[in-house]
Amino acid sequence: MFNFKGSFYIDFIRKYRGLLFLFFILFAIQIVAYVNFKRSPEYTYSTNDSIQRQIDSLYSIQENKKRTPIIYPFNPNYLTDEKGYRLGLSVKEIDNLFAYRKKGLFINSAKEFKQVTNISDSLFVVLKPYLKFPKWVTEKQTKKKYTPKKTSIVKKDINKATLPELKKVYGIGDVFANRIITYREKIKGFHDATQLFEIYGIDSAKVKEIKKRFKIIPPTIKKISLEESALEELMNIPYIDYDLAKAIILLRTQKGSISLDLIVTELALDSTLIKRLNYYVY
């Protein structure tokens, strides 16, 4: 027997199966979307007001963290307009930085960055940990400057200096130390520093170093009389050789008396030599 009702449903399904399939897909999408919304960890709604306020507060903090820009270390000397704006610098502060760089100057410290840009203290506190400078700049700032210790030197009388003590002078080795001692004995002690130049090889640089360690205390020398001294006695006086001793004796014989002033006038001796002779004669 023919089933009219069953035949109708079969024809209907065949005719509208496309629409039915589309409806099924849309229904499935709605179910999935609803389930995901229920499972979403970003926001939760509660009927309890106290709990809901806590949820809202946590959600607000999470959103603020998302909006806060991440700051990476940067060299302020190469800061761009866009990067400066993102970091919170005003147009004026960025212009200050660019004007400083146009002069060919570089910022080499966080303190200098603040002075140049004139940024606020609060923004400086935020940006300071991220300021980055070349390695040679940071090493230069952290490296301690060597300050030599100042040691006071007690100067000793050069007329009593020993060979080892003289050799400690910069530029005075064994050779020059021996020459100083030998000449010191010859002239019976130094009366002034200029006498050091009379030593072969001693120049102003060496005299300067000697004076750093030694002072000159003139020795006590018993002077002899030009009026009564014989030729041999005069020749034993430093700076007087045979010719000068003979000239002094001759002048004394001619004039009946002798003095340093007369020697200067008659023999035309150098003033330095006369000064030296004054240490030994009268």
C-alpha beads as a LAMMPS data file, in Angstrom:
LAMMPS data file: protein, C-alpha beads

282 atoms
281 bonds

1 atom types
1 bond types

-500.0 500.0 xlo xhi
-500.0 500.0 ylo yhi
-500.0 500.0 zlo zhi

Masses

1 110.0

Atoms # bond

1 1 1 0.000 0.000 0.000
2 1 1 1.458 3.458 -0.952
3 1 1 2.560 5.586 2.043
4 1 1 1.768 9.147 1.026
5 1 1 3.171 10.756 4.223
6 1 1 6.560 9.035 3.928
7 1 1 6.845 9.955 0.276
8 1 1 6.198 13.598 1.125
9 1 1 9.037 13.799 3.699
10 1 1 11.459 12.117 1.326
11 1 1 10.662 14.559 -1.443
12 1 1 10.953 17.481 0.972
13 1 1 14.357 16.367 2.219
14 1 1 15.643 15.861 -1.290
15 1 1 14.366 19.242 -2.376
16 1 1 15.634 21.273 0.622
17 1 1 18.612 19.266 1.801
18 1 1 20.978 22.102 0.880
19 1 1 19.167 24.546 3.127
20 1 1 19.015 21.984 5.911
21 1 1 22.792 21.412 5.689
22 1 1 23.452 25.171 5.827
23 1 1 21.167 25.514 8.859
24 1 1 23.024 22.694 10.593
25 1 1 26.393 24.393 10.020
26 1 1 25.175 27.762 11.369
27 1 1 23.724 26.028 14.425
28 1 1 27.028 24.257 15.062
29 1 1 28.970 27.540 14.817
30 1 1 26.693 29.145 17.405
31 1 1 27.191 26.221 19.786
32 1 1 31.017 26.436 19.458
33 1 1 31.043 30.228 19.943
34 1 1 28.915 29.949 23.072
35 1 1 31.141 27.276 24.572
36 1 1 34.323 29.347 23.891
37 1 1 32.778 32.435 25.454
38 1 1 31.991 30.460 28.592
39 1 1 35.558 29.167 28.752
40 1 1 37.282 32.574 28.042
41 1 1 39.851 33.387 30.799
42 1 1 39.989 37.110 29.959
43 1 1 36.825 38.134 31.707
44 1 1 34.455 36.468 34.158
45 1 1 31.137 37.703 35.387
46 1 1 29.851 36.939 38.875
47 1 1 26.557 37.739 40.564
48 1 1 28.453 38.484 43.804
49 1 1 29.284 42.238 43.805
50 1 1 32.449 41.883 45.953
51 1 1 33.866 39.122 43.796
52 1 1 32.871 40.995 40.667
53 1 1 34.772 44.123 41.784
54 1 1 37.912 42.026 42.320
55 1 1 37.495 40.462 38.891
56 1 1 37.023 43.918 37.313
57 1 1 40.167 45.213 39.085
58 1 1 42.299 42.305 37.894
59 1 1 40.926 42.685 34.385
60 1 1 41.771 46.423 34.410
61 1 1 45.366 45.725 35.533
62 1 1 45.760 43.155 32.770
63 1 1 44.490 45.607 30.156
64 1 1 46.858 48.354 31.389
65 1 1 49.810 45.983 31.122
66 1 1 48.845 45.260 27.535
67 1 1 48.754 48.980 26.726
68 1 1 52.085 49.822 28.486
69 1 1 54.883 49.958 25.845
70 1 1 57.934 47.754 26.354
71 1 1 61.143 49.823 26.744
72 1 1 64.354 48.401 25.339
73 1 1 67.881 49.743 26.062
74 1 1 68.697 52.648 23.736
75 1 1 71.541 55.063 22.973
76 1 1 70.105 58.602 23.382
77 1 1 72.538 59.967 20.792
78 1 1 70.598 58.131 18.055
79 1 1 67.063 58.697 19.333
80 1 1 64.481 59.420 16.617
81 1 1 61.347 61.573 16.790
82 1 1 59.095 58.535 16.810
83 1 1 61.082 56.645 19.452
84 1 1 61.332 59.742 21.649
85 1 1 57.585 60.304 21.454
86 1 1 56.899 56.664 22.375
87 1 1 59.221 56.985 25.377
88 1 1 57.244 59.978 26.644
89 1 1 59.516 62.875 25.625
90 1 1 57.848 66.129 24.595
91 1 1 58.569 67.899 21.317
92 1 1 60.640 70.506 23.178
93 1 1 62.714 67.831 24.923
94 1 1 63.393 66.014 21.651
95 1 1 64.355 69.321 19.987
96 1 1 66.815 70.008 22.820
97 1 1 68.459 66.666 22.134
98 1 1 68.656 67.255 18.363
99 1 1 70.109 70.762 18.846
100 1 1 72.829 69.327 21.088
101 1 1 73.706 66.635 18.531
102 1 1 73.872 69.179 15.694
103 1 1 76.817 70.785 17.495
104 1 1 78.722 67.526 17.065
105 1 1 78.459 66.754 20.775
106 1 1 77.647 63.373 22.299
107 1 1 75.794 62.467 25.480
108 1 1 77.971 60.156 27.557
109 1 1 76.047 59.756 30.795
110 1 1 72.510 59.576 32.184
111 1 1 73.082 62.825 34.076
112 1 1 74.105 64.577 30.859
113 1 1 70.997 63.198 29.101
114 1 1 68.757 64.819 31.717
115 1 1 70.624 68.130 31.547
116 1 1 70.451 68.314 27.749
117 1 1 66.814 67.263 27.299
118 1 1 65.549 68.838 30.547
119 1 1 63.078 65.966 31.040
120 1 1 61.072 65.662 34.250
121 1 1 62.469 63.800 37.238
122 1 1 59.712 61.193 37.075
123 1 1 60.372 60.359 33.413
124 1 1 64.118 60.333 34.042
125 1 1 63.681 57.713 36.787
126 1 1 61.786 55.521 34.315
127 1 1 64.244 55.901 31.411
128 1 1 67.541 55.918 33.329
129 1 1 67.886 52.080 33.590
130 1 1 67.504 51.788 29.798
131 1 1 70.078 54.377 28.733
132 1 1 72.877 52.610 26.877
133 1 1 76.293 54.020 26.007
134 1 1 79.330 52.583 24.141
135 1 1 81.570 50.266 26.126
136 1 1 84.545 52.624 25.985
137 1 1 82.425 55.398 27.538
138 1 1 81.219 53.295 30.472
139 1 1 84.694 51.895 31.062
140 1 1 86.132 55.404 31.102
141 1 1 83.565 56.505 33.687
142 1 1 84.094 53.511 35.974
143 1 1 87.875 53.389 35.661
144 1 1 89.543 55.036 38.606
145 1 1 92.088 57.648 37.797
146 1 1 95.519 56.835 39.088
147 1 1 96.712 59.473 41.473
148 1 1 100.322 59.007 42.455
149 1 1 100.952 59.296 46.139
150 1 1 102.779 62.427 47.053
151 1 1 105.717 61.549 49.206
152 1 1 107.581 64.334 50.909
153 1 1 111.325 64.055 50.390
154 1 1 113.568 65.279 53.138
155 1 1 116.358 66.991 51.281
156 1 1 119.862 66.182 52.394
157 1 1 122.922 68.381 52.056
158 1 1 124.596 67.492 48.783
159 1 1 127.969 68.101 50.396
160 1 1 127.284 65.062 52.599
161 1 1 125.590 62.850 49.987
162 1 1 126.986 59.371 49.465
163 1 1 127.455 57.585 46.171
164 1 1 124.345 55.342 46.594
165 1 1 122.239 58.394 47.519
166 1 1 123.345 60.314 44.446
167 1 1 122.660 57.325 42.210
168 1 1 118.994 57.411 43.279
169 1 1 118.566 60.702 41.424
170 1 1 116.802 60.247 38.073
171 1 1 119.385 60.521 35.278
172 1 1 122.360 60.253 37.634
173 1 1 124.018 56.872 37.328
174 1 1 127.259 55.550 38.673
175 1 1 129.394 57.692 36.341
176 1 1 127.805 61.043 37.168
177 1 1 127.583 60.240 40.874
178 1 1 131.347 59.651 40.944
179 1 1 131.979 62.859 39.017
180 1 1 129.915 64.868 41.503
181 1 1 131.821 63.472 44.483
182 1 1 135.200 63.974 42.807
183 1 1 134.457 67.580 41.890
184 1 1 132.983 68.254 45.326
185 1 1 136.281 67.225 46.899
186 1 1 138.241 69.316 44.425
187 1 1 136.392 72.564 45.188
188 1 1 136.105 71.692 48.910
189 1 1 132.313 71.587 48.777
190 1 1 129.524 73.220 46.761
191 1 1 128.489 76.750 47.638
192 1 1 125.646 77.075 45.092
193 1 1 123.840 74.957 42.509
194 1 1 125.493 76.697 39.554
195 1 1 128.739 74.938 40.425
196 1 1 127.117 71.648 39.331
197 1 1 127.205 72.873 35.712
198 1 1 130.997 72.896 35.952
199 1 1 130.936 69.081 36.038
200 1 1 131.364 67.495 32.621
201 1 1 128.062 66.137 31.256
202 1 1 125.780 67.731 33.850
203 1 1 122.991 69.711 32.182
204 1 1 119.974 71.684 33.429
205 1 1 117.720 68.592 33.448
206 1 1 120.083 66.707 35.747
207 1 1 120.557 69.736 38.004
208 1 1 116.769 70.022 38.310
209 1 1 116.510 66.392 39.433
210 1 1 119.404 66.824 41.877
211 1 1 117.707 69.829 43.457
212 1 1 114.570 67.739 44.050
213 1 1 116.509 65.509 46.453
214 1 1 119.337 67.685 47.726
215 1 1 119.928 71.146 49.078
216 1 1 123.227 73.004 49.301
217 1 1 124.594 74.074 52.635
218 1 1 127.826 75.999 51.918
219 1 1 130.819 74.480 53.694
220 1 1 132.870 76.410 56.209
221 1 1 136.209 77.144 54.576
222 1 1 139.123 78.951 56.193
223 1 1 140.020 81.760 53.814
224 1 1 143.604 82.727 53.114
225 1 1 145.019 86.209 52.603
226 1 1 145.922 87.355 49.105
227 1 1 148.490 89.686 50.680
228 1 1 150.415 86.927 52.468
229 1 1 149.875 83.797 50.340
230 1 1 152.783 82.334 48.442
231 1 1 152.536 81.022 44.891
232 1 1 152.049 77.401 46.003
233 1 1 149.281 78.372 48.432
234 1 1 147.410 80.299 45.762
235 1 1 147.664 77.350 43.359
236 1 1 145.981 75.128 45.944
237 1 1 142.877 77.312 45.821
238 1 1 140.141 76.009 43.503
239 1 1 139.747 78.065 40.305
240 1 1 143.319 79.416 40.527
241 1 1 145.814 77.794 38.181
242 1 1 149.548 78.512 37.807
243 1 1 149.107 81.410 35.360
244 1 1 146.531 83.201 37.526
245 1 1 148.539 82.639 40.710
246 1 1 151.632 84.072 39.030
247 1 1 149.665 87.085 37.746
248 1 1 148.347 87.779 41.250
249 1 1 151.847 87.637 42.767
250 1 1 153.198 89.968 40.059
251 1 1 150.347 92.447 40.511
252 1 1 150.834 92.408 44.264
253 1 1 154.560 93.136 43.830
254 1 1 153.859 96.030 41.433
255 1 1 151.124 97.655 43.498
256 1 1 152.526 96.912 46.917
257 1 1 149.197 95.382 47.948
258 1 1 146.425 93.228 46.470
259 1 1 142.664 92.764 46.750
260 1 1 139.848 91.162 44.778
261 1 1 138.702 94.557 43.561
262 1 1 142.194 95.298 42.256
263 1 1 142.317 91.885 40.549
264 1 1 139.020 92.594 38.821
265 1 1 140.258 95.972 37.628
266 1 1 143.733 95.000 36.553
267 1 1 143.316 91.413 35.376
268 1 1 139.805 91.768 33.936
269 1 1 138.610 88.482 35.374
270 1 1 135.135 87.116 34.828
271 1 1 132.608 88.155 37.514
272 1 1 131.647 84.499 38.089
273 1 1 135.282 83.600 38.740
274 1 1 135.662 86.497 41.179
275 1 1 132.540 85.254 42.995
276 1 1 134.069 81.788 43.254
277 1 1 137.410 83.150 44.557
278 1 1 135.551 85.031 47.249
279 1 1 134.731 81.667 48.851
280 1 1 138.424 80.996 49.510
281 1 1 140.415 84.273 49.810
282 1 1 140.181 87.738 51.256

Bonds

1 1 1 2
2 1 2 3
3 1 3 4
4 1 4 5
5 1 5 6
6 1 6 7
7 1 7 8
8 1 8 9
9 1 9 10
10 1 10 11
11 1 11 12
12 1 12 13
13 1 13 14
14 1 14 15
15 1 15 16
16 1 16 17
17 1 17 18
18 1 18 19
19 1 19 20
20 1 20 21
21 1 21 22
22 1 22 23
23 1 23 24
24 1 24 25
25 1 25 26
26 1 26 27
27 1 27 28
28 1 28 29
29 1 29 30
30 1 30 31
31 1 31 32
32 1 32 33
33 1 33 34
34 1 34 35
35 1 35 36
36 1 36 37
37 1 37 38
38 1 38 39
39 1 39 40
40 1 40 41
41 1 41 42
42 1 42 43
43 1 43 44
44 1 44 45
45 1 45 46
46 1 46 47
47 1 47 48
48 1 48 49
49 1 49 50
50 1 50 51
51 1 51 52
52 1 52 53
53 1 53 54
54 1 54 55
55 1 55 56
56 1 56 57
57 1 57 58
58 1 58 59
59 1 59 60
60 1 60 61
61 1 61 62
62 1 62 63
63 1 63 64
64 1 64 65
65 1 65 66
66 1 66 67
67 1 67 68
68 1 68 69
69 1 69 70
70 1 70 71
71 1 71 72
72 1 72 73
73 1 73 74
74 1 74 75
75 1 75 76
76 1 76 77
77 1 77 78
78 1 78 79
79 1 79 80
80 1 80 81
81 1 81 82
82 1 82 83
83 1 83 84
84 1 84 85
85 1 85 86
86 1 86 87
87 1 87 88
88 1 88 89
89 1 89 90
90 1 90 91
91 1 91 92
92 1 92 93
93 1 93 94
94 1 94 95
95 1 95 96
96 1 96 97
97 1 97 98
98 1 98 99
99 1 99 100
100 1 100 101
101 1 101 102
102 1 102 103
103 1 103 104
104 1 104 105
105 1 105 106
106 1 106 107
107 1 107 108
108 1 108 109
109 1 109 110
110 1 110 111
111 1 111 112
112 1 112 113
113 1 113 114
114 1 114 115
115 1 115 116
116 1 116 117
117 1 117 118
118 1 118 119
119 1 119 120
120 1 120 121
121 1 121 122
122 1 122 123
123 1 123 124
124 1 124 125
125 1 125 126
126 1 126 127
127 1 127 128
128 1 128 129
129 1 129 130
130 1 130 131
131 1 131 132
132 1 132 133
133 1 133 134
134 1 134 135
135 1 135 136
136 1 136 137
137 1 137 138
138 1 138 139
139 1 139 140
140 1 140 141
141 1 141 142
142 1 142 143
143 1 143 144
144 1 144 145
145 1 145 146
146 1 146 147
147 1 147 148
148 1 148 149
149 1 149 150
150 1 150 151
151 1 151 152
152 1 152 153
153 1 153 154
154 1 154 155
155 1 155 156
156 1 156 157
157 1 157 158
158 1 158 159
159 1 159 160
160 1 160 161
161 1 161 162
162 1 162 163
163 1 163 164
164 1 164 165
165 1 165 166
166 1 166 167
167 1 167 168
168 1 168 169
169 1 169 170
170 1 170 171
171 1 171 172
172 1 172 173
173 1 173 174
174 1 174 175
175 1 175 176
176 1 176 177
177 1 177 178
178 1 178 179
179 1 179 180
180 1 180 181
181 1 181 182
182 1 182 183
183 1 183 184
184 1 184 185
185 1 185 186
186 1 186 187
187 1 187 188
188 1 188 189
189 1 189 190
190 1 190 191
191 1 191 192
192 1 192 193
193 1 193 194
194 1 194 195
195 1 195 196
196 1 196 197
197 1 197 198
198 1 198 199
199 1 199 200
200 1 200 201
201 1 201 202
202 1 202 203
203 1 203 204
204 1 204 205
205 1 205 206
206 1 206 207
207 1 207 208
208 1 208 209
209 1 209 210
210 1 210 211
211 1 211 212
212 1 212 213
213 1 213 214
214 1 214 215
215 1 215 216
216 1 216 217
217 1 217 218
218 1 218 219
219 1 219 220
220 1 220 221
221 1 221 222
222 1 222 223
223 1 223 224
224 1 224 225
225 1 225 226
226 1 226 227
227 1 227 228
228 1 228 229
229 1 229 230
230 1 230 231
231 1 231 232
232 1 232 233
233 1 233 234
234 1 234 235
235 1 235 236
236 1 236 237
237 1 237 238
238 1 238 239
239 1 239 240
240 1 240 241
241 1 241 242
242 1 242 243
243 1 243 244
244 1 244 245
245 1 245 246
246 1 246 247
247 1 247 248
248 1 248 249
249 1 249 250
250 1 250 251
251 1 251 252
252 1 252 253
253 1 253 254
254 1 254 255
255 1 255 256
256 1 256 257
257 1 257 258
258 1 258 259
259 1 259 260
260 1 260 261
261 1 261 262
262 1 262 263
263 1 263 264
264 1 264 265
265 1 265 266
266 1 266 267
267 1 267 268
268 1 268 269
269 1 269 270
270 1 270 271
271 1 271 272
272 1 272 273
273 1 273 274
274 1 274 275
275 1 275 276
276 1 276 277
277 1 277 278
278 1 278 279
279 1 279 280
280 1 280 281
281 1 281 282
